[in-house]
């Protein structure tokens, strides 16, 4: 699914992947602290998905660009 495809060259540098996970996780904590569990769950899920894509199944070859076009 292209909408959730995070395997693009922009995310190849480690610092961008870390910042993305930290920001989405931080926003989830912010929403939870303000009493918004729905938004906290959405941003928490986004943070977990990013962490999975960026650190668990990470393969630099997947980030080299679209080979179809």
C-alpha atoms as a printed R data frame, in Angstrom:
   type eleno elety resid chain resno      x      y       z
1  ATOM     1    CA   UNK     A     1  0.000  0.000   0.000
2  ATOM     2    CA   UNK     A     2  1.691  3.197  -1.179
3  ATOM     3    CA   UNK     A     3  0.001  5.441   1.395
4  ATOM     4    CA   UNK     A     4  1.796  3.743   4.297
5  ATOM     5    CA   UNK     A     5  5.006  2.958   2.431
6  ATOM     6    CA   UNK     A     6  7.818  4.265   4.617
7  ATOM     7    CA   UNK     A     7 10.544  2.652   2.558
8  ATOM     8    CA   UNK     A     8 11.577  5.763   0.669
9  ATOM     9    CA   UNK     A     9 15.062  7.281   0.355
10 ATOM    10    CA   UNK     A    10 14.109 10.175   2.668
11 ATOM    11    CA   UNK     A    11 14.178  7.807   5.665
12 ATOM    12    CA   UNK     A    12 17.557  6.233   4.909
13 ATOM    13    CA   UNK     A    13 19.520  8.389   7.415
14 ATOM    14    CA   UNK     A    14 19.227  7.027  10.952
15 ATOM    15    CA   UNK     A    15 18.495 10.395  12.558
16 ATOM    16    CA   UNK     A    16 15.340 10.891  10.452
17 ATOM    17    CA   UNK     A    17 14.011  7.481  11.448
18 ATOM    18    CA   UNK     A    18 14.712  8.138  15.128
19 ATOM    19    CA   UNK     A    19 13.090 11.581  15.035
20 ATOM    20    CA   UNK     A    20  9.980 10.175  13.359
21 ATOM    21    CA   UNK     A    21  9.530  7.459  15.989
22 ATOM    22    CA   UNK     A    22 10.236  9.832  18.891
23 ATOM    23    CA   UNK     A    23  7.865 12.533  17.627
24 ATOM    24    CA   UNK     A    24  4.956 10.188  17.038
25 ATOM    25    CA   UNK     A    25  5.539  8.448  20.377
26 ATOM    26    CA   UNK     A    26  5.845 11.777  22.151
27 ATOM    27    CA   UNK     A    27  2.643 13.017  20.596
28 ATOM    28    CA   UNK     A    28  0.894  9.837  21.741
29 ATOM    29    CA   UNK     A    29  2.084 10.502  25.298
30 ATOM    30    CA   UNK     A    30  0.954 14.132  25.039
31 ATOM    31    CA   UNK     A    31 -2.520 13.120  23.904
32 ATOM    32    CA   UNK     A    32 -2.787 10.523  26.660
33 ATOM    33    CA   UNK     A    33 -1.713 13.056  29.287
34 ATOM    34    CA   UNK     A    34 -4.440 15.410  28.050
35 ATOM    35    CA   UNK     A    35 -7.121 12.767  28.371
36 ATOM    36    CA   UNK     A    36 -7.525 11.832  24.716
37 ATOM    37    CA   UNK     A    37 -7.073  8.054  24.599
38 ATOM    38    CA   UNK     A    38 -8.364  7.739  21.033
39 ATOM    39    CA   UNK     A    39 -5.757 10.042  19.562
40 ATOM    40    CA   UNK     A    40 -3.135  8.529  21.843
41 ATOM    41    CA   UNK     A    41 -3.923  5.093  20.414
42 ATOM    42    CA   UNK     A    42 -3.710  6.364  16.834
43 ATOM    43    CA   UNK     A    43 -0.336  8.052  17.353
44 ATOM    44    CA   UNK     A    44  0.910  5.155  19.472
45 ATOM    45    CA   UNK     A    45  0.073  2.755  16.674
46 ATOM    46    CA   UNK     A    46  1.818  5.028  14.165
47 ATOM    47    CA   UNK     A    47  4.888  5.126  16.375
48 ATOM    48    CA   UNK     A    48  4.906  1.347  16.770
49 ATOM    49    CA   UNK     A    49  4.497  0.856  13.015
50 ATOM    50    CA   UNK     A    50  7.365  3.259  12.286
51 ATOM    51    CA   UNK     A    51  9.598  1.573  14.869
52 ATOM    52    CA   UNK     A    52  8.845 -1.816  13.306
53 ATOM    53    CA   UNK     A    53  9.571 -0.605   9.763
54 ATOM    54    CA   UNK     A    54 12.655  1.445  10.654
55 ATOM    55    CA   UNK     A    55 14.424 -0.782  13.165
56 ATOM    56    CA   UNK     A    56 13.116 -4.361  13.096
57 ATOM    57    CA   UNK     A    57 12.686 -5.158   9.402
58 ATOM    58    CA   UNK     A    58 15.060 -2.455   8.161
59 ATOM    59    CA   UNK     A    59 17.042 -3.312   5.028
60 ATOM    60    CA   UNK     A    60 18.919 -0.462   3.309
61 ATOM    61    CA   UNK     A    61 18.262 -2.025  -0.091
62 ATOM    62    CA   UNK     A    62 14.530 -1.372   0.351
63 ATOM    63    CA   UNK     A    63 15.190  2.367   0.643
64 ATOM    64    CA   UNK     A    64 17.083  2.889  -2.610
65 ATOM    65    CA   UNK     A    65 14.075  4.039  -4.610
66 ATOM    66    CA   UNK     A    66 11.209  2.659  -6.631
67 ATOM    67    CA   UNK     A    67 12.435  0.059  -9.093
68 ATOM    68    CA   UNK     A    68  9.074 -0.169 -10.910
69 ATOM    69    CA   UNK     A    69  9.041  3.282 -12.465
